[in-house]
Amino acid sequence: MESKTNVTINDVARIAGVSKRTVSRVINGSPMVGKATRERVEEIIKEVKFQPDKQARGLASNRSYLLGLIYDNPDALYIDQVQRGALDICSSLGFELVVHPCQWQSEDFIDDCLNFIGRSRVDGVIIIPPVSESDLLAQTFKSIKLPYIRIASTDLEDSDNIVITDDRAAMTDIADHLVDLGHSNIAMITGPMTFCSSQERFEGFRNALQKRNIELPQSHILEGENSYESGIECATALLKQDPRPTAIFANNDEMAAGAVRASTDLGLKIPNDLSIAGFDDNIIASRIIPSLTTIRRPVEKIASLATKKLIQSISPDQSVEKEKIVVKPYLITRESTKQCPT
């Protein structure tokens, strides 16, 4: 496993005063190495610029050291955050990431994913919403014994194969925030209701409002597509109602940004005339004017946890985390929400 600088794994082991196997375990992220030893080996690897030959590693272990990322999501900012989190772990543990966009509601969806697996020879896959909501895909991967991790907004299966973002619980934070500001005429732009994540957020938001004795009337619920354009369309329709809502919560930041644009086009000032909030806290939330109150979903952290869990399941010398991983998103308050106008 020679590197481009001709430094070998044997050299690293000799300098660190450990065995070649220990160096290999550090490279592969094994938990079977103590913290002090791991840090010493990692520092030496960095100092001598040792770069394990991935092809040689693959031939030796019958692995490709490639992980797949399967997605079908119109939110480019979310996809970027997922990739950043996954790549952070991949690069530190000697893996590469191969992405595969798909159309999860197409007739040949399963065959398309299997063809991707066959072409790329990935050692395992990370599946993100809404693709991760397909139980058929999960069962297919189980049948071919392909390691996989699903990122999902609710508990879909056993703890070995999932990382959960508790979207429903986070809805209490945003609902309470709006009610505490004096809003009672509240509207919601949901995501596609075929998505579990959209259902979780909608039901969580509605239930949280009901606990505060606030009803979410059917006329104030419009279904969007998680896109900027659908945010404009839905918000325009909501704001033409009489009386119009004093606050709008959108299923994601893309649609919330669209709602800000629609409000401005109608001559409304945010947040003086209307409060708007979103979900995700992607980069757009802090850059638009006014900056967006939102629920922060730590996407990079979630993707990192999922990637690490997947690599642990692939590597035979690593212990797999058996406990269920649940990450709760949380409220970030910015300029787009304000006390309800009287």
C-alpha positions in Angstrom: 0.0 0.0 0.0 2.6 2.5 -1.1 1.7 6.2 -1.4 2.8 8.6 -4.1 5.6 9.8 -1.9 6.9 6.2 -1.5 6.2 6.2 2.2 4.7 2.8 3.0 2.4 1.6 5.8 5.4 -0.2 7.2 7.2 3.1 7.5 4.3 4.6 9.4 4.1 1.6 11.7 7.9 1.8 12.4 7.9 5.5 13.2 4.8 5.2 15.4 6.1 2.1 17.2 3.0 0.1 16.4 2.1 -2.9 14.2 1.1 -2.6 10.6 -2.3 -3.9 11.6 -2.8 -1.1 14.1 -2.0 1.5 11.3 -4.5 -0.3 9.1 -7.1 -0.1 11.8 -6.5 3.6 12.2 -6.8 4.2 8.4 -10.1 2.2 8.4 -11.5 4.0 11.4 -11.7 1.0 13.7 -12.7 1.6 17.3 -10.3 -1.1 18.4 -7.5 1.5 18.7 -7.0 3.6 21.8 -7.4 7.4 21.5 -3.7 8.2 22.2 -2.4 5.6 19.7 -4.9 6.7 17.1 -3.9 10.4 17.5 -0.2 9.5 17.3 -0.6 7.4 14.1 -2.9 10.0 12.5 -0.3 12.7 13.2 2.5 10.7 11.7 0.4 9.9 8.6 -0.1 13.6 8.2 3.5 14.5 8.8 4.9 12.0 6.3 2.0 12.6 3.9 1.2 8.9 3.7 -1.7 8.2 1.2 -2.9 4.6 1.2 -3.4 3.3 -2.3 -7.2 2.7 -2.5 -6.9 0.3 -5.4 -4.4 -1.8 -3.4 -6.6 -1.7 -0.4 -9.6 -2.8 -2.4 -7.8 -5.7 -3.9 -6.5 -6.8 -0.6 -9.8 -6.7 1.1 -12.2 -7.4 -1.8 -13.7 -4.0 -1.2 -14.0 -1.0 -3.5 -13.8 1.7 -0.7 -16.6 3.5 -2.5 -19.9 4.5 -0.8 -23.0 5.4 -2.7 -25.4 8.3 -2.0 -28.8 7.8 -3.5 -31.2 10.8 -3.7 -34.2 12.4 -5.4 -34.6 15.8 -3.9 -35.1 19.2 -5.6 -33.3 21.1 -2.8 -29.8 21.5 -4.1 -28.6 23.2 -0.8 -29.8 20.2 1.2 -28.0 17.8 -1.1 -24.8 19.9 -0.9 -24.9 19.7 2.9 -25.4 16.0 2.9 -22.4 15.5 0.6 -20.2 17.7 2.8 -21.1 15.7 5.9 -20.5 12.4 4.1 -17.3 13.5 2.5 -15.9 14.6 5.8 -16.0 11.1 7.2 -15.1 9.4 3.9 -11.9 11.4 3.5 -10.8 10.7 7.1 -11.5 7.0 6.8 -10.2 6.4 3.3 -13.4 6.1 1.3 -14.8 7.9 -1.8 -18.4 9.0 -2.4 -20.3 8.2 -5.5 -23.7 10.0 -6.0 -26.7 8.7 -7.8 -29.7 10.8 -8.5 -32.9 8.9 -9.2 -36.6 9.2 -9.7 -38.0 7.3 -6.7 -41.6 7.2 -8.0 -40.7 5.9 -11.4 -41.6 2.3 -12.4 -38.0 1.3 -12.9 -36.8 2.9 -9.7 -35.5 -0.3 -8.1 -33.9 -1.6 -11.2 -32.2 1.8 -11.7 -30.7 1.6 -8.2 -29.6 -2.0 -8.7 -27.9 -1.0 -11.9 -26.1 1.8 -10.1 -24.9 -0.7 -7.5 -23.7 -3.1 -10.2 -21.8 -0.4 -12.1 -20.1 1.3 -9.2 -19.4 -1.7 -7.0 -20.0 0.4 -3.9 -19.5 -1.2 -0.5 -22.6 0.3 0.9 -25.1 3.2 0.3 -26.5 6.1 2.2 -30.2 6.8 1.3 -31.7 10.2 2.0 -35.4 11.4 2.0 -37.6 10.9 0.2 -35.9 7.8 -1.4 -35.1 6.5 2.1 -38.8 6.2 2.7 -39.0 3.3 0.3 -39.3 0.1 2.3 -39.1 -1.9 -1.0 -35.7 -0.5 -1.7 -34.5 -1.3 1.8 -35.7 -4.9 1.5 -34.1 -5.2 -1.9 -30.7 -4.1 -0.5 -31.2 -6.5 2.4 -31.9 -9.4 0.0 -28.5 -8.8 -1.8 -26.7 -8.2 1.5 -25.7 -4.7 0.7 -25.0 -2.5 3.7 -27.1 0.6 3.8 -28.2 3.5 6.1 -31.4 5.4 5.8 -31.7 9.0 6.9 -35.4 9.6 7.7 -37.7 11.9 9.7 -39.3 9.0 11.6 -38.5 5.5 12.8 -38.8 3.3 9.7 -36.9 0.2 10.9 -34.3 -1.3 13.2 -31.6 0.8 14.7 -28.8 -0.8 12.6 -29.9 0.8 9.4 -31.2 4.3 10.2 -30.4 7.7 11.5 -33.5 9.7 12.5 -34.2 13.4 12.5 -37.1 14.1 14.9 -38.9 16.6 12.7 -42.2 16.2 14.5 -40.8 17.2 17.9 -39.1 20.2 16.4 -42.4 21.6 15.2 -43.4 22.4 18.8 -40.6 24.9 18.9 -41.7 26.9 15.8 -45.4 26.7 16.7 -44.8 28.0 20.2 -42.6 30.7 18.8 -45.3 32.1 16.5 -48.0 31.8 19.2 -45.8 33.5 21.8 -45.5 36.4 19.3 -49.3 36.7 19.4 -50.1 35.0 16.1 -53.3 33.1 15.9 -54.2 33.4 12.1 -51.4 31.1 10.9 -51.0 29.3 7.6 -48.7 26.4 6.5 -47.2 25.5 3.1 -46.6 21.8 3.4 -44.2 19.7 1.4 -45.4 17.0 -0.9 -47.7 14.9 1.3 -46.5 11.7 -0.2 -43.3 12.3 1.8 -43.1 11.0 5.4 -41.1 14.1 6.3 -43.9 16.4 5.1 -46.5 14.4 7.0 -44.3 14.5 10.2 -43.9 18.3 10.0 -47.5 19.0 9.2 -48.9 16.8 11.9 -46.3 18.0 14.4 -47.1 21.7 13.6 -50.9 21.2 13.6 -50.8 19.3 16.9 -48.5 21.8 18.6 -50.9 24.6 17.6 -53.9 22.7 18.9 -52.2 22.4 22.3 -52.0 26.1 22.3 -55.8 26.3 21.4 -55.0 27.5 17.9 -56.7 25.8 14.9 -55.0 25.5 11.5 -58.0 25.8 9.1 -58.0 23.8 5.9 -58.1 27.0 3.8 -54.7 27.9 5.4 -53.0 24.7 4.4 -51.5 24.5 0.9 -49.3 21.8 -0.5 -46.0 22.9 -2.1 -43.2 21.0 -3.9 -40.3 22.0 -1.6 -39.2 24.4 -4.4 -38.8 28.2 -4.4 -41.3 28.6 -7.2 -44.0 26.6 -5.3 -43.3 28.8 -2.3 -44.1 31.9 -4.3 -47.3 30.3 -5.8 -48.7 29.0 -2.4 -47.8 32.2 -0.5 -49.5 34.3 -3.1 -52.7 32.3 -2.9 -52.6 32.4 1.0 -52.0 36.2 1.1 -55.0 36.9 -1.3 -57.3 35.4 1.3 -59.5 37.7 3.4 -58.5 37.9 6.2 -55.0 36.9 5.2 -52.7 35.1 7.6 -50.4 37.0 9.9 -47.8 34.2 9.9 -46.7 31.5 7.4 -44.7 28.4 8.2 -43.1 26.7 5.1 -42.0 23.1 5.0 -38.5 24.1 4.0 -36.3 27.3 3.5 -36.6 27.2 -0.3 -40.4 27.7 0.0 -40.1 30.2 2.8 -37.8 32.2 0.6 -40.4 32.0 -2.1 -43.0 33.2 0.4 -40.8 36.2 1.2 -40.6 37.1 -2.5 -44.4 36.7 -2.9 -45.0 38.9 0.1 -42.7 41.6 -1.2 -44.4 41.5 -4.7 -47.8 42.1 -2.9 -46.4 45.1 -1.1 -46.1 43.5 2.3 -43.2 44.2 4.6 -41.6 41.3 6.5 -41.9 41.0 9.5 -44.0 44.2 10.1 -47.0 42.9 8.1 -46.3 39.2 8.0 -44.1 36.7 9.8 -42.5 33.9 7.8 -40.5 30.8 9.0 -39.0 27.9 7.3 -37.2 24.6 8.0 -33.6 23.4 7.5 -31.5 26.5 8.1 -29.6 26.0 4.9 -27.3 28.8 3.6 -30.2 30.8 2.0 -31.9 31.3 5.4 -29.2 33.7 6.7 -28.5 35.4 3.4 -31.9 36.6 2.3 -33.4 39.9 3.5 -34.9 39.7 6.0 -32.9 36.8 7.4 -35.1 33.8 8.0 -36.4 32.3 11.3 -36.2 28.6 10.8 -35.7 25.2 12.3 -32.1 24.1 12.0 -31.6 20.6 10.9 -27.9 19.8 11.3 -27.7 18.1 8.0 -23.9 17.8 7.8 -23.8 16.2 11.3 -26.6 13.8 10.4 -24.9 12.8 7.2 -21.6 12.4 9.0 -23.2 10.1 11.6 -24.9 8.1 8.9 -21.6 7.7 7.0 -19.7 6.6 10.0 -22.4 4.1 10.9 -22.3 2.7 7.4 -18.5 2.3 7.4 -18.7 0.6 10.7 -21.2 -1.9 9.3 -18.9 -2.6 6.3 -15.7 -3.1 8.2 -15.5 -6.5 9.9 -13.0 -5.3 12.5 -15.3 -2.5 13.7 -18.1 -2.7 16.3 -21.3 -1.4 14.9 -23.2 1.2 16.9 -26.4 -0.6 17.9 -28.2 2.3 19.7 -30.7 4.2 17.7 -29.4 7.6 16.5 -31.9 10.4 16.8 -31.1 14.0 16.1 -33.6 16.7 17.0 -33.6 19.9 14.9 -34.0 23.2 16.8 -35.2 26.7 16.4 -33.1 29.6 15.1 -34.8 33.0 15.5 -33.9 35.7 13.0 -35.5 38.8 11.4 -38.5 37.3 9.5 -40.7 36.8 12.6 -42.1 39.6 14.9 -44.9 40.3 17.3 -48.2 40.0 15.5 -49.5 43.4 14.2 -52.7 44.5 16.0 
